[in-house]
Structures are given as C-alpha cells and as structure tokens.
Amino acid sequence: MPRLLSSMLFLLVSFNLFAKHDVIAHRGASGYLPEHTLEALILAHAQNADYIEQDLVLSKDLIPVVLHDIHLETVTNVEQVFPKRARDDGRFYAFDFTLAELKTLRVHERTDSNGQQVYPSRYNGQSKFRIATFEEQIQLISELNRQLNREVGYYPEIKSPQWHKKHGADISKIVLDILRKYKLDDANAKIFVQCFDFNETKRMRNGLNAKVKLVQLIGENDWGESNSDYDYLKTPAGLKDIATVAQGIGPWIPHVLEPDSMTSTGLVESAHQLGLSVHPYTFRTDQLPKGITSKKLLDVLFDDIKVDGIFTDFTDTVVHHLQK
C-alpha cells in the first residue's frame, strides 16, 4: 500500500506540473501542415495541444477568416487564380475578396517575396488545403472535444484592427459577437483573445465590454504591428497598465530570455508579480538558437524562467518534453 500511495502521489505531482504549462499550437500544427488550415488544426488537437491559435482577418463580406496576414500571396495561390486583383503595391488583400472567392484558393506553405518556402523542410506536398473561417474552427474544435472528451481551448488573435477600421470594419466587435454566439465571451471559458495593439486591447475590455481573458502581445517597435510602444509595455509601468485590462502577455522569446547567457531578462518575474500569465512565442525545432537543443531551450523556459505556456509550431515536441 505505501508503494502504491507513493506511485499515486508521484503521478499526481507529475500531472500538476504538466497541467500548469499551456502548450499553444501556433497556427495549428504548422510545423507539419500549412498554417491555419483545418487539417493543421486536427493534427494539433491529436498532438494534445492545450490551445489552438486562430489569427483573424476579415473578408470583403466581413467574415473572420483564419489567416496570419491581411495579405494572401505568401500562403495561397491567389496570384494564379485572381492575377488582376492586386492593389497598387502589388499585394493581394483578403479584405478585397468575398468568402466564396477566398474558398477557391489553395493554401500552401508560407513563402517569401521570392516565392521560396520559408521553412524548406516542412510540408512539400500539393494537397488542396483551403482557407477556414473562425466559426468553422470553433465548431471543429468543439466537436473534437465532445467526441474525444477533451478540452482544447481557443486562442484567437485580432489582426490589424486599425487597418480594418480604416477600411470601415470593426473586426474586434465582429469577433466578440461570434464569441458571444458560442458563449465564449466568458472569463471562465478556455479561451484567450490576443492583440498586438494595446489601444485595441483596452477598447475590447472597456469599450466593447469583453469578459473573455485578454492577452497583450508584445513585439518590437520596428515591426510595424501597431502604434503601441512595446519598449514601454515591457517596463514595470507598462506591465502595470496591461494588468488593468488583460490577464496575460505574449512576448517574443528574446524578450524573456537573454540569447547569449540563456538567462532571464526579468520580464517574466515582473509580469508574475502583477498576476499576469506569460505565453512567449514561438518555439520551433527548425529555428533554434545556435548551439542550443530543443530540450535545453524548453528546460530554460519552463524550469528556469518559469513561463506559463508557449506558442509552438511543434506541439508534439513540447508535449512530450513536459510529459517526461
């Protein structure tokens, strides 16, 4: 009996240690299948992700679709299907196409400006993957959860809210209306809503009365994600401002980890003092710091720096690491 009790306690402790870390499938299982497709979602679910991310932009008919960018040519064959629909800057914008038109496009692995695959070792097939809507992903995750007795959560991102506003569309309100339709605008629901634009995060909470848990994404000022001052948001004063409206932050891994010494920058500790969860992005096995193994990086992030979760293109790698 003592040996059995000891084994049970060990399993319980192991489970609790594992359960406190969230594995967030970055655009689905994007290390294996084209990002944000329903197929990538299904694989991420099968790999035991805790959350699956949906980056959201609007179609011409104001339907949230799951795409990382407001542009289409880097992840679809839009230039072959609609060669004359580019804007003057040469880019193809999801907002210029109806959902029906977007559904005719084939999604492929992300490519650069020269048409070369960004991650050459990833999916090289020619299957006909399609763009998914936010509601399609909500319904699919919900059904997989029901049938498999799982509780995989949602992690949508409001993309480019100011850009959408300039085009006469309130993407945040549209997304929140969908969350309310599915009873997901709830602080107790397994969902986080993230955004790079701090003014929009504040507006969702205070202007649109969002009840859902919010995460403030933090980038670099020269990335052009928004007019938010990310240098300020990483300071104690900035984190305190974030804590008035959000439940967590989503920093870039170099924001929490000194790349040369592999030690904490102090951001995680400062955020934790304010009760903020920290979910950095993005762990990729095919884009590791020089001389650092996957195990070493994950050990430092989870055990030394003590992040609460991590975005990853390789859900299975992180889940297996935590289980061990």
Secondary structure, 3 states (H helix, E strand, C coil): CHHHHHHHHHHHHHHHHHHCCEEEECCCCCCCCCCCCHHHHHHHHHCCCCEEEEEEEECCCCCEEECCCCECCCCECHHHHCCCCCCCCCCCEHHHCCHHHHCCCCECCCECCCCCECCCCCCCCCCCECCCEHHHHHHHHHHHHHHHCCCCEEEEEECCHHHHHHCCCCHHHHHHHHHHHCCCCCCCCCEEEEECCHHHHHHHHHHCCCCCEEEEEECCHHHCCCCCCHHHHCCHHHHHHHHCCCCEEEEEHHHHEECCCCEECCHHHHHHHCCCEECCECECCCCCCCCCCHHHHHHHHHHHCCCCEEEECCHHHHHHHHHC
